Amino acid sequence: MNREATIEDLGRFSGKSDQDVINACLEGNGEAWEALVRRYRKLVYSIPFKFGIGREDAMELFQSVWLDCFQELRALRKTDSLRAWLIRIAVRKCYRFKDTLRRRMELPLPDSAEDSALTENPSPELIQRLHQEQLIRTVMAKLGRRCQQVLQALFFEDPLPSYAALAFRLGLSENSIGFTRDRCLDRMGKLLEQLGYEN
Amino acid sequence: MPEPHIAPATLFEFARLQSGLDTDKQAHLDACPECQKKLGWMRTMDSMRRNEPDYEPPGGVLKRAISIGSTPPTTAHSSAGRIIADLVYDSFSDPHPAGVRQEDLASRHLTFKADDLELKLQLTVSGEGRLLVVGQVVSENAIPAGVEVILDAEEEGARRTVTNEWGEFLFDDLSRAGYSLRVNLRERILFVPNLPLF
């Protein structure tokens, strides 16, 4: 049910820091590279869509970001935050893509210089939002399977399943769902806090 | 500040179901950074519901990105050796093999070679006068999948793409300007300085 939980990371690299995974990549470990790509795939792929870029072009930009990442691995070994680096590169590529498209189509400049979709230095709100979403993905992947299932259902399913249906699906008694939900929400909040989530 | 903190279930329902808070709880929330923080991440998570499924890259796209790391990054891109590709076949100037009919003049086939690499290109002009370039890179040793291909135009800047699992790539909607083309194979760069057009 929860695809995030099953494919977020690969085996022995699932609990490793970015730096450890990058070091393994530099030693030629293809499994490490795969873990890195899977770890940040949604973050990177989401950015073109936030710029209003279509699916086909989003796929090309996705490849291009990972190419840059692979080529810069040695430098990235010393980077504090791979997440921040990926956001910066992807945003820059999206900006340039849209700018080139605009010039080709001879579209007028955006009315407002604040239009973050056409600004190489996007709004702090957009950057913060990307960080927040990725932290949520990261923490979801760190949770135990039961909590992943509960939170996935509570937040991502539409319509929201009834507690009776959720209990049945998870093989729990309906009375215990409330307790499980509270425990999972608490765990989620604590892990986000540890990783520096900010509103 | 009134105690205790708002229950997680209440915050969840407030975030997910937009259920109202009673006056006391609202007052507590207004004054409690801890509850505001919890409500903040719950709201972010709630707002991810609509788009999150779209942010899963298609399997083939993910596979290509993963294939980029199939060889160790032994050499930095900037110091990679550049090899100039030689034009060995041009459908506009070379004779067609016996039995092959004259091709459409709106389409030009080119083959370049360098070392063990072969680069095949088909250039086509659309009805609107725009150029389509379809290519394939082939090596004697392996199919260069997930490899970056860069098309440079003096005035338009660079366009980039990545080869698929068969070493194929495509650039569309190009103007008929002068181009150079680079295939970045990490340990070396296959380079076509002046791409013949029409």
Interface residues (C-beta under 8 A of the other chain):
Chain A: R3 C25 L26 E27 G28 G30 A32 W33 E34 L36 V37 R38 R41 K42 Y45 S46 F49 M59 E60 F62 Q63 S64 W66 L67 F70 Q71 L73 R74 R96 T100 R104 R129 Q132 E133 I136 L151 L154 F155 F156 E157 D158 L160 G178 R181 D182 L185 D186 M188 G189 L192 E193 Y197 N199
Chain B: A7 P8 A9 L11 F12 R16 L17 Q36 K37 K38 G40 W41 M42 T44 M45 D46 M48 R49 N51 E52 D54 Y55 E56 P57 P58 V61 L62 R64 A65 I66 I68 G69 S70 T71 P72 P73 A76 H77 G146 E148 E156 G157 R159 R160 T161 V162 D173 N184 R186
